[in-house]
Amino acid sequence: MTHNHLGLEEQEEQDPLLSRFKKSKTPPNALVKFNDSAGVRLSEELYNIDKVRWSFSTYGFRTLFAIAQSIDKGTWYDDVFIKQSVMFQYLGLQNTGQRYKILSDALEEVQSTTITRKNSETKKWEVFGFINQAEFVEGGNFIQIEINRKAKPLLFELKQFVQIQPKFYLALKDEYQNWLYPMLKLRVGGRQSHYCRWEMSIEDIATALQLDKKQPNKGEKTKIGAYDKRNKKRVSNILQYVIGIKISDEAQNENRRASVEHRKPKEIPWDYSTNRAGIPNGTIYTISKETDIEVKACAVKDGGRAYSKVIFFVSLKDETLSAEARRIERLQIINAAEEDMGPRRKDKEESLITIISNHTAPQKPIYTGKQLMDFCRENNIPNVKTVAQAAAVLHKKKIGDDQYQ
């Protein structure tokens, strides 16, 4: 370790750069203000599960996001400084007397949890942590954190990145939501398309989240955890409690029809998992409710009897898109349809595109679900299996099936 670990006051005495800020006691790269709309940028490489493996608890994730927020993207510092009151806001700990204990545990988790990275070309493996050390004084001003230089490119050299905002991730309550949200946001954020279909194997999900290491809950009679490979209900537990989906009646009926007709079932989104009162409460439901993306999902079989993959259908919420982005997307849809089918009649375009574009939720819809599905089918728009998907693909207006005629 080459960095000389000194407290802030000692550094001010020996470092000419810091000494200029001695009066204000504020380092030049300190994070001193909380902004719940400021984007936190994380490298895409962190979410490439074929190359990098890592996972945290909820407070571990929030601590890492705060560190990423504090890094000056134009200057390379070994240490970052975060104002204590600001860090507590990023952790959502303003109103608890246990905030210093939770902060200490979260920093210890970030320091001790390793990132495993593999270079598929050179066959080189690397194992390292995000930070080397951190220090703070209860009731003091700043938290000082030394970034591991191995990890810094994942937070600093951001050629490709996913951007998330505190106002969204602070509403997520468990490690599954905090891990999956940036992973899914990466698929649609900042790209030309604001809707995507993305698949991930159930085994990759289990490995990335280290589910096999989860211990049985207290009071359970079995010594085998819910996600242990020896558990016969392992896959259904992952789908229900990690992803937050359960098979829908529509998907079950489609599976039966496909079996009779000896074909592959269509990909129909499953229902969200619910609590005992029947209220949706699963991972992707919470992400859809609390963040800037909407997510549906289904499980599929890959030649065997057991489900092996999860298909995610992800779209940016309409309010997160600029008016220009919505206009461009509508033109792309129209142009793609005309390339496939030839120029469409003006009255046909006005009858559907304009009506949907001008629609707002409080108004009574004047189009039918059948119109939406027919339009997508006639214009060869792919991956549209339901009315909700048709509306989402066309204009990202997930209004709800009960509002369609």
Helices and strands as residue ranges (DSSP letters): H 8-14, H 16-19, E 30-31, E 40-43, G 44-47, E 52-53, H 58-70, E 79-83, H 84-91, H 99-112, E 114-119, E 124-129, E 131-135, E 142-147, H 152-155, E 161-164, H 166-169, H 175-188, E 195-201, H 202-208, G 211-213, H 234-237, I 238-243, E 245-246, H 249-260, E 271-272, H 283-290, E 293-301, E 307-316, G 318-320, H 323-341, H 346-349, I 350-354, H 355-357, H 369-378, H 387-395, G 401-403
